[in-house]
Structure formats: structure tokens, C-alpha cells
């Protein structure tokens, strides 16, 4: 399982899973995109970016905020995500995806929050929990 959605009173909460730290970041984006659009996104364009964070939670926050920027400002939806993480504070991302104009958007995500957020290793696997403001 790459991710699952959890009950939350007003917003959207999910946990993403991965065998590696990189995989849990990649699966977090897939969960975010899943709430925005359930259609299969084509891989027609490639975007690269870098983000930094003081710790894993800040890195996750900044990473997902960059995706919200791509959705809102660039009308871009991700279909595939590959990340490289250095020193648990720097991340390079390569994203394949398509223009959101080609798809029916189901939910508007206002922001990523630090509320209940964590990124940690549990029993040899990585887990991230994120709450999205909708």
C-alpha cells in the first residue's frame, strides 16, 4: 500500500508509506494528487525542482507546497515522481505529468499544514502523515 486516507473532521489526512525515505516522499505526492484528480494522468511534460528543509517534516512541507504551486500556478498534475534526498535536508525532484486543463479536478487543496505531521521510520519502513487544508 502506497498511502491511505484517515478520518479528519474538516480537512484531508493521509499516511504515505515507503521502503525508503525517497519512496515515502514520492507516495505522499501521489496521495495529494489522488485527492485533486482521480483520473490517470499522462506523462507528457517533465519538471525538476529542489527544496530544502531544516528537518524531515519541513522538507516534506516544502516539497508538497511546491506541488501545490505547480497545480495552482502552472496547472500541472504529476503522474510519476522521483526524488533524491541528501542529508535528510535537501531534496531534488523530477516529475512527469500533464496540464491540469486536460482533466476533471475534484478537490481544491488550499494548503499543506504542520498539524499532526510526521515523517519517521517505524520497524524498518518509512511513514509520513500529512493534513491538507481543503
VEXBA-455542 format. One record per atom (N, C-alpha, C): residue in three letters; atom name; x, y, z. Coordinates in Angstrom, 1 decimal. Atoms other than C-alpha are relative to their C-alpha. Layout:
BEGIN
PT  rest  atom       x       y       z
PT   ala    CA       X       Y       Z
...
***
This chain:
BEGIN
PT  rest  atom       x       y       z
PT   unk     N     0.8    -1.2     0.0
PT   unk    CA     0.0     0.0     0.0
PT   unk     C     0.9     1.2     0.0
PT   unk     N    -0.8    -1.2     0.1
PT   unk    CA     1.4     3.4    -1.0
PT   unk     C    -0.4     1.1     0.9
PT   unk     N     0.5    -1.0    -0.9
PT   unk    CA    -0.9     5.6     1.0
PT   unk     C    -1.4    -0.4     0.4
PT   unk     N     1.4     0.2    -0.4
PT   unk    CA    -4.2     5.6     2.9
PT   unk     C    -0.5     1.3     0.6
PT   unk     N     0.6    -1.2    -0.6
PT   unk    CA    -6.6     8.4     3.9
PT   unk     C    -0.6    -0.4     1.4
PT   unk     N     0.5     0.2    -1.4
PT   unk    CA    -7.6     8.7     7.6
PT   unk     C    -1.1     1.0     0.3
PT   unk     N     1.0    -0.9    -0.4
PT   unk    CA   -10.6    10.3     9.2
PT   unk     C     0.5     1.3     0.5
PT   unk     N    -0.3    -1.3    -0.5
PT   unk    CA   -10.4    14.0     9.9
PT   unk     C    -1.3     0.8    -0.1
PT   unk     N     1.3    -0.7    -0.1
PT   unk    CA   -13.2    16.4    11.0
PT   unk     C    -0.2     0.9    -1.2
PT   unk     N     0.3    -1.0     1.0
PT   unk    CA   -12.7    19.1     8.4
PT   unk     C     0.9     0.0    -1.2
PT   unk     N    -1.0     0.0     1.1
PT   unk    CA    -9.6    18.5     6.3
PT   unk     C     0.2    -1.4    -0.5
PT   unk     N    -0.4     1.3     0.5
PT   unk    CA    -7.9    15.6     4.5
PT   unk     C     1.3    -0.4     0.7
PT   unk     N    -1.2     0.5    -0.6
PT   unk    CA    -5.4    13.5     6.4
PT   unk     C     0.3    -1.3    -0.7
PT   unk     N    -0.5     1.3     0.6
PT   unk    CA    -3.3    10.7     4.9
PT   unk     C     1.3    -0.4     0.6
PT   unk     N    -1.3     0.5    -0.3
PT   unk    CA    -0.4     8.5     5.7
PT   unk     C     0.5    -0.7    -1.3
PT   unk     N    -0.7     0.6     1.1
PT   unk    CA     2.1     7.5     3.0
PT   unk     C     1.0    -0.9     0.5
PT   unk     N    -0.9     1.1    -0.4
PT   unk    CA     4.4     4.5     3.2
PT   unk     C     1.1    -0.2    -1.1
PT   unk     N    -1.1     0.3     0.9
PT   unk    CA     7.7     3.6     1.7
PT   unk     C     1.1    -0.9     0.6
PT   unk     N    -1.1     0.8    -0.4
PT   unk    CA    10.5     1.1     1.9
PT   unk     C     1.2     0.9     0.3
PT   unk     N    -1.1    -1.0    -0.2
PT   unk    CA    12.9     4.1     1.7
PT   unk     C    -0.6     1.4     0.3
PT   unk     N     0.5    -1.3    -0.3
PT   unk    CA    12.7     7.7     2.7
PT   unk     C    -0.4     0.7    -1.3
PT   unk     N     0.4    -0.6     1.3
PT   unk    CA    12.6     8.7    -1.0
PT   unk     C    -1.4    -0.5    -0.4
PT   unk     N     1.3     0.6     0.4
PT   unk    CA     9.6     6.4    -1.6
PT   unk     C    -1.1     0.6     0.8
PT   unk     N     1.1    -0.5    -0.7
PT   unk    CA     7.6     7.8     1.2
PT   unk     C    -0.3     1.5    -0.4
PT   unk     N     0.2    -1.3     0.5
PT   unk    CA     8.1    11.3    -0.2
PT   unk     C    -0.8    -0.1    -1.4
PT   unk     N     0.6     0.2     1.3
PT   unk    CA     7.1    10.1    -3.7
PT   unk     C    -1.5    -0.4     0.2
PT   unk     N     1.3     0.5    -0.2
PT   unk    CA     4.0     8.3    -2.4
PT   unk     C    -0.9     1.1     0.7
PT   unk     N     0.7    -1.1    -0.6
PT   unk    CA     3.0    11.5    -0.4
PT   unk     C    -0.6     0.9    -1.1
PT   unk     N     0.5    -0.7     1.1
PT   unk    CA     2.7    13.3    -3.7
PT   unk     C    -1.1    -0.7    -0.7
PT   unk     N     1.1     0.8     0.6
PT   unk    CA     0.6    10.5    -5.2
PT   unk     C    -1.3     0.1     0.8
PT   unk     N     1.2    -0.2    -0.9
PT   unk    CA    -1.8    10.8    -2.2
PT   unk     C    -0.6     1.4    -0.3
PT   unk     N     0.4    -1.4     0.2
PT   unk    CA    -2.0    14.6    -2.7
PT   unk     C    -0.7     0.1    -1.4
PT   unk     N     0.6     0.0     1.4
PT   unk    CA    -2.7    14.2    -6.5
PT   unk     C    -1.3    -0.8     0.0
PT   unk     N     1.2     0.8     0.0
PT   unk    CA    -5.3    11.5    -5.8
PT   unk     C    -1.2     0.7     0.5
PT   unk     N     1.1    -0.8    -0.5
PT   unk    CA    -7.4    14.0    -3.8
PT   unk     C    -0.4     1.0    -1.0
PT   unk     N     0.3    -1.0     1.0
PT   unk    CA    -7.2    16.5    -6.6
PT   unk     C    -0.6    -0.5    -1.2
PT   unk     N     0.5     0.6     1.3
PT   unk    CA    -7.9    14.2    -9.6
PT   unk     C     0.2    -1.5     0.1
PT   unk     N    -0.1     1.5     0.0
PT   unk    CA    -8.7    10.5    -9.7
PT   unk     C     0.3    -0.6    -1.4
PT   unk     N    -0.3     0.5     1.4
PT   unk    CA    -8.1    10.3   -13.5
PT   unk     C     1.5    -0.5    -0.1
PT   unk     N    -1.4     0.3     0.3
PT   unk    CA    -4.9     8.6   -14.8
PT   unk     C     0.6     1.2    -0.7
PT   unk     N    -0.7    -1.1     0.5
PT   unk    CA    -2.5    11.4   -15.5
PT   unk     C     1.0    -0.5    -1.0
PT   unk     N    -1.0     0.3     1.0
PT   unk    CA    -0.5    11.2   -18.7
PT   unk     C     1.4     0.6     0.3
PT   unk     N    -1.3    -0.5    -0.2
PT   unk    CA     3.3    11.7   -18.7
PT   unk     C     0.5     0.8    -1.2
PT   unk     N    -0.3    -0.8     1.2
PT   unk    CA     3.7    14.5   -21.3
PT   unk     C     1.1     1.0     0.2
PT   unk     N    -0.9    -1.0    -0.3
PT   unk    CA     5.9    17.0   -19.5
PT   unk     C     0.9    -0.4     1.1
PT   unk     N    -0.9     0.3    -1.1
PT   unk    CA     8.9    16.9   -17.2
PT   unk     C     0.4     1.3     0.7
PT   unk     N    -0.4    -1.2    -0.8
PT   unk    CA     9.6    19.4   -14.4
PT   unk     C     1.0    -0.5     1.1
PT   unk     N    -1.0     0.3    -1.1
PT   unk    CA    12.6    19.4   -12.0
PT   unk     C     0.0     1.2     1.0
PT   unk     N    -0.2    -1.0    -0.9
PT   unk    CA    13.0    21.3    -8.8
PT   unk     C     0.7    -0.5     1.3
PT   unk     N    -0.7     0.3    -1.2
PT   unk    CA    14.9    21.4    -5.5
PT   unk     C    -0.7     0.7     1.2
PT   unk     N     0.5    -0.6    -1.3
PT   unk    CA    13.7    22.1    -1.9
PT   unk     C     0.9    -0.4     1.1
PT   unk     N    -0.8     0.3    -1.3
PT   unk    CA    15.4    22.3     1.5
PT   unk     C    -0.9     0.1     1.2
PT   unk     N     0.8    -0.1    -1.3
PT   unk    CA    14.1    21.9     5.0
PT   unk     C     0.9    -0.3     1.2
PT   unk     N    -0.9     0.1    -1.2
PT   unk    CA    15.6    22.1     8.5
PT   unk     C    -0.1    -1.4     0.6
PT   unk     N     0.1     1.3    -0.5
PT   unk    CA    14.3    18.6     9.3
PT   unk     C    -1.0    -0.7    -1.0
PT   unk     N     0.8     0.8     0.9
PT   unk    CA    12.2    15.8     7.6
PT   unk     C    -1.4     0.6    -0.2
PT   unk     N     1.3    -0.6     0.1
PT   unk    CA     8.9    17.5     8.4
PT   unk     C     0.0     1.2    -0.8
PT   unk     N    -0.1    -1.2     0.8
PT   unk    CA    10.0    20.8     7.0
PT   unk     C     0.3    -0.3    -1.5
PT   unk     N    -0.2     0.4     1.4
PT   unk    CA    11.3    19.1     3.9
PT   unk     C    -1.2    -0.6    -0.7
PT   unk     N     1.3     0.5     0.5
PT   unk    CA     8.0    17.3     3.4
PT   unk     C    -0.9     1.1    -0.3
PT   unk     N     0.8    -1.2     0.2
PT   unk    CA     6.1    20.5     3.9
PT   unk     C     0.4     0.8    -1.2
PT   unk     N    -0.5    -0.8     1.1
PT   unk    CA     8.2    22.4     1.4
PT   unk     C    -0.1    -0.7    -1.3
PT   unk     N     0.2     0.9     1.2
PT   unk    CA     8.1    19.5    -1.1
PT   unk     C    -1.5     0.0    -0.5
PT   unk     N     1.4     0.0     0.3
PT   unk    CA     4.3    19.3    -1.0
PT   unk     C    -0.5     1.4    -0.4
PT   unk     N     0.4    -1.4     0.4
PT   unk    CA     3.9    23.1    -1.1
PT   unk     C     0.5     0.3    -1.4
PT   unk     N    -0.5    -0.2     1.4
PT   unk    CA     6.0    23.1    -4.3
PT   unk     C    -1.0    -0.7    -1.0
PT   unk     N     1.0     0.7     0.9
PT   unk    CA     3.5    20.6    -5.8
PT   unk     C    -1.3     0.8    -0.1
PT   unk     N     1.2    -0.8     0.1
PT   unk    CA     0.6    22.8    -4.8
PT   unk     C     0.2     1.2    -0.9
PT   unk     N    -0.3    -1.1     0.9
PT   unk    CA     2.3    25.7    -6.5
PT   unk     C    -0.1    -0.4    -1.5
PT   unk     N     0.0     0.5     1.4
PT   unk    CA     2.7    23.6    -9.7
PT   unk     C    -1.5    -0.2    -0.4
PT   unk     N     1.4     0.2     0.4
PT   unk    CA    -1.0    22.7    -9.6
PT   unk     C    -0.7     1.3    -0.1
PT   unk     N     0.7    -1.3     0.0
PT   unk    CA    -2.3    26.2    -8.8
PT   unk     C     0.5     1.0    -1.0
PT   unk     N    -0.6    -1.0     0.9
PT   unk    CA     0.1    28.4   -10.8
PT   unk     C     0.4    -0.5    -1.3
PT   unk     N    -0.4     0.6     1.3
PT   unk    CA     1.3    26.1   -13.5
PT   unk     C    -0.9    -0.9    -0.7
PT   unk     N     1.0     0.9     0.5
PT   unk    CA    -1.8    24.0   -14.0
PT   unk     C     0.6    -1.4    -0.4
PT   unk     N    -0.7     1.3     0.2
PT   unk    CA     0.4    20.8   -13.7
PT   unk     C    -0.4    -1.0     1.0
PT   unk     N     0.3     1.2    -0.8
PT   unk    CA    -0.6    17.4   -12.4
PT   unk     C     1.1    -1.0    -0.2
PT   unk     N    -1.1     1.0     0.0
PT   unk    CA     2.0    14.8   -11.5
PT   unk     C    -0.6    -1.4    -0.3
PT   unk     N     0.4     1.4     0.2
PT   unk    CA     1.8    11.2   -12.8
PT   unk     C     1.1    -0.9     0.5
PT   unk     N    -1.1     0.7    -0.5
PT   unk    CA     5.3    10.0   -11.8
PT   unk     C     0.9     0.9     0.7
PT   unk     N    -0.9    -0.8    -0.8
PT   unk    CA     7.7    11.3    -9.1
PT   unk     C     1.2    -0.8     0.3
PT   unk     N    -1.2     0.6    -0.4
PT   unk    CA    11.3    10.5    -8.5
PT   unk     C     0.7     1.0     0.9
PT   unk     N    -0.7    -0.9    -0.8
PT   unk    CA    13.2    12.1    -5.6
PT   unk     C     1.3    -0.6     0.4
PT   unk     N    -1.3     0.3    -0.6
PT   unk    CA    16.7    12.1    -4.3
PT   unk     C     0.1     0.9     1.2
PT   unk     N    -0.1    -0.8    -1.2
PT   unk    CA    17.2    13.2    -0.7
PT   unk     C     1.5    -0.1     0.5
PT   unk     N    -1.4    -0.1    -0.5
PT   unk    CA    20.6    14.3     0.7
PT   unk     C     0.0     0.6     1.4
PT   unk     N    -0.2    -0.5    -1.4
PT   unk    CA    21.4    14.6     4.4
PT   unk     C    -1.3     0.2     0.7
PT   unk     N     1.4    -0.2    -0.6
PT   unk    CA    17.6    14.5     5.2
PT   unk     C    -0.4     1.4     0.1
PT   unk     N     0.4    -1.4     0.0
PT   unk    CA    17.5    18.2     4.5
PT   unk     C    -0.1     0.6    -1.4
PT   unk     N     0.0    -0.5     1.4
PT   unk    CA    17.8    18.6     0.7
PT   unk     C    -0.6    -1.0    -0.9
PT   unk     N     0.7     0.9     0.9
PT   unk    CA    15.6    17.1    -2.0
PT   unk     C     0.0     0.5    -1.4
PT   unk     N     0.1    -0.3     1.5
PT   unk    CA    15.8    17.0    -5.8
PT   unk     C    -1.1    -0.9    -0.5
PT   unk     N     1.2     0.8     0.5
PT   unk    CA    12.6    16.0    -7.6
PT   unk     C     0.0     0.2    -1.5
PT   unk     N     0.3     0.1     1.5
PT   unk    CA    11.9    15.0   -11.2
PT   unk     C    -1.4    -0.5    -0.1
PT   unk     N     1.4     0.3     0.1
PT   unk    CA     8.2    15.0   -12.0
PT   unk     C    -0.4    -0.1    -1.5
PT   unk     N     0.7     0.1     1.3
PT   unk    CA     6.4    13.7   -15.1
PT   unk     C    -1.5     0.2     0.3
PT   unk     N     1.4    -0.3    -0.1
PT   unk    CA     2.9    14.9   -15.7
PT   unk     C    -0.6     0.6    -1.2
PT   unk     N     0.8    -0.6     1.1
PT   unk    CA     0.4    16.8   -17.8
PT   unk     C    -0.7     1.3     0.5
PT   unk     N     0.8    -1.2    -0.3
PT   unk    CA    -1.6    20.0   -17.9
PT   unk     C    -1.3    -0.4     0.7
PT   unk     N     1.3     0.3    -0.7
PT   unk    CA    -4.5    20.0   -15.5
PT   unk     C    -1.2     0.4    -0.8
PT   unk     N     1.2    -0.4     0.9
PT   unk    CA    -6.7    21.6   -18.2
PT   unk     C    -0.6    -1.2    -0.7
PT   unk     N     0.5     1.2     0.7
PT   unk    CA    -7.0    18.1   -19.7
PT   unk     C    -0.8    -1.0     0.9
PT   unk     N     0.6     0.9    -1.0
PT   unk    CA    -8.6    16.6   -16.5
PT   unk     C    -1.1     0.7     0.8
PT   unk     N     1.0    -0.5    -0.9
PT   unk    CA   -11.6    17.0   -14.2
PT   unk     C     0.6     0.0     1.4
PT   unk     N    -0.6    -0.2    -1.3
PT   unk    CA   -10.3    18.4   -10.9
PT   unk     C    -1.2    -0.2     1.0
PT   unk     N     1.1     0.3    -1.0
PT   unk    CA   -12.3    17.1    -7.9
PT   unk     C     0.1     0.7     1.3
PT   unk     N    -0.2    -0.7    -1.3
PT   unk    CA   -10.9    19.0    -4.9
PT   unk     C     1.0     1.0    -0.1
PT   unk     N    -1.0    -1.0    -0.1
PT   unk    CA    -9.1    22.2    -4.3
PT   unk     C     0.7    -0.1     1.4
PT   unk     N    -0.8     0.0    -1.2
PT   unk    CA    -6.3    21.9    -1.7
PT   unk     C     0.5     1.4     0.2
PT   unk     N    -0.5    -1.4    -0.3
PT   unk    CA    -5.7    25.3     0.0
PT   unk     C     1.4     0.0     0.5
PT   unk     N    -1.3     0.0    -0.6
PT   unk    CA    -2.6    24.4     1.9
PT   unk     C     0.4    -1.3     0.6
PT   unk     N    -0.6     1.1    -0.8
PT   unk    CA    -0.3    21.8     3.5
PT   unk     C     0.1     0.6     1.4
PT   unk     N    -0.1    -0.5    -1.4
PT   unk    CA    -0.3    22.0     7.3
PT   unk     C     1.0    -0.8     0.7
PT   unk     N    -0.9     0.8    -0.9
PT   unk    CA     2.1    21.0    10.0
PT   unk     C    -0.8    -0.7     1.1
PT   unk     N     0.9     0.7    -1.0
PT   unk    CA    -0.9    19.8    12.1
PT   unk     C     0.1    -1.5    -0.2
PT   unk     N    -0.1     1.4    -0.1
PT   unk    CA    -0.3    16.2    13.1
PT   unk     C     1.1    -0.6    -1.0
PT   unk     N    -1.0     0.5     1.0
PT   unk    CA     2.6    15.9    10.5
PT   unk     C     1.1    -0.7     0.7
PT   unk     N    -1.3     0.7    -0.3
PT   unk    CA     5.4    13.4    10.9
PT   unk     C     0.5    -0.7    -1.2
PT   unk     N    -0.8     0.9     1.0
PT   unk    CA     8.0    11.6     8.8
PT   unk     C     0.9    -0.8     0.9
PT   unk     N    -0.9     0.8    -0.8
PT   unk    CA     9.6     8.7    10.6
PT   unk     C     0.1    -1.4    -0.5
PT   unk     N    -0.2     1.4     0.3
PT   unk    CA    11.0     5.2    10.3
PT   unk     C    -0.6    -0.8     1.1
PT   unk     N     0.7     0.9    -1.0
PT   unk    CA     8.9     2.5    12.0
PT   unk     C     0.2    -1.4    -0.5
PT   unk     N    -0.3     1.4     0.3
PT   unk    CA    10.1    -1.1    12.1
PT   unk     C     0.6    -0.2    -1.4
PT   unk     N    -0.7     0.2     1.2
PT   unk    CA    12.4    -0.6     9.1
PT   unk     C    -0.7     0.6    -1.2
PT   unk     N     0.7    -0.6     1.1
PT   unk    CA     9.8     1.2     6.9
PT   unk     C    -0.3     1.5     0.3
PT   unk     N     0.2    -1.4    -0.2
PT   unk    CA     9.1     4.9     6.4
PT   unk     C    -1.5     0.3    -0.1
PT   unk     N     1.4    -0.4    -0.1
PT   unk    CA     5.7     6.5     7.3
PT   unk     C     0.0     1.6     0.1
PT   unk     N     0.2    -1.4    -0.1
PT   unk    CA     4.6    10.1     6.7
PT   unk     C    -1.5     0.3     0.2
PT   unk     N     1.4    -0.4    -0.2
PT   unk    CA     1.4    11.7     7.9
PT   unk     C    -0.1     1.5    -0.2
PT   unk     N     0.2    -1.4     0.5
PT   unk    CA     0.1    14.9     6.4
PT   unk     C    -1.5     0.3     0.1
PT   unk     N     1.4    -0.5     0.0
PT   unk    CA    -3.1    17.0     6.9
PT   unk     C     0.0     1.1    -1.1
PT   unk     N     0.2    -1.0     1.0
PT   unk    CA    -4.3    19.0     3.9
PT   unk     C    -1.1     0.9     0.3
PT   unk     N     1.1    -1.0    -0.2
PT   unk    CA    -6.4    22.2     4.3
PT   unk     C    -0.8     0.1    -1.3
PT   unk     N     0.8    -0.1     1.2
PT   unk    CA    -9.3    22.0     1.9
PT   unk     C    -1.1     1.0     0.2
***
